[in-house]
Amino acid sequence: MKQTIAKFLKIIGEILAFVLLAIFLLRVIDAKFPFISKVEVLSKIVSYALTYGFLVLTSIVAVSAALNKSWILAIIILLIVAVIVIFTFFPGVLAQIGV
C-alpha cells in the first residue's frame, strides 16, 4: 500500500515539476519581453502558482520519500506543511517573504 501511494506521488511530483518549470520559463521570458506582467491578474496567478507550486512539489517529494521510511515521518511532514499553509494566510506574511 505504501509503495503504491509513493509511486503515485512520484508521478504527480514529476508532472508538477515539469509544469512549474514551464511557469518559471514564462516568468523568465516575461522579464525580457513583458507580456504576463501587463495583465495584473495573470501576473498574480503566476506568482501564486510558483509560490504554492513549490510548496506542493516539495511536500509531495518529501511525503513520497518519507513513505518509504515510515508513516510517522510522513505525518510529521504533513503537519509541517499544514503549519506553513496556515501561516501564509496571516496578513503580511507573503509580502514579507517576497510574494
N, C-alpha and C positions, 0 to 999 in steps of 0.2 A: 504494500500500500504506500509506504513512504517513498519507495523508488519510483512509483508511478506518478505521484504528486511532484517529486523532484524533477522528473523528466518533463512533465507538463510545464512546470515553472521555468525550466531551462529553455524550452521552445518559446514561451511567451517572452522571456527575457531577451532572447536573440532577436525576435521581431521588434520589440520595443527599442532595443539598442539601434537597430537599423533606422527606425522612424525618428529617434532622437538625433541621430547623425544627420539625417536629411533635413530636419528642422534647424539644426545648428548650421548646416551648409547654407540654408536660406538666409539665416541671420548674418552670416559672414558676407554673403553676396550682397545683402541689403546694406551692409556697412559701406561698400564701394559704390553700389548703384541702388540708391534708396527707392524701394517700391513697397516694402512692408511698412516701414516707418511713416509713410504718407497716410496710411489708414490706421487711425489710433486704436480701433477695436482689434484689428488684425495684429498689431504690434503687441497689445496686451495679451492676446491669446497665445502668441508665440512665446512671450516672456513667461507666462504661467505654465505653458507646456514644457518648457525647458526646466523650470524650477521643480514642478511636481513630477515631471517625467524622470528627472534624475533621482528623485526620492523613491519613486515606484520601481525604477530599474534596480537601484542598489538594494532596495528591500527584497525584490524578487530574487536577486542573486544571493543575497545573504540568507534568506529563508531556504532557498534551494540547497545551499551548501550546508546549512545547519540541519536540514532534514536527514542528511547522510550521517550526522553525528547522533543527535537526539531530539526528541520532541520538545524537551525543556528549553534547549538553546533556541529553537525556532520560536517558541512562545516569548522568550526574553527579547528576541529581535523584534517581534511584532509589537511588544509593549513599548520598546524604544521608538519605533516608527509612530505608534499612536501618540506618544508624548510630543514628538516633533510636529505631527499634523495638528494637534490641539493648540500648540503654542503658535503656529502660523496664523491662527485666526485672531490672535490678540492684536489690537491696533498698533501699528508701527513696527511690528516685528519684521515683516517682509521688506519694508522700506529700509530698515536698519541693516539688513543683510544684502541690500543692493538689488532688490527685485522691483 
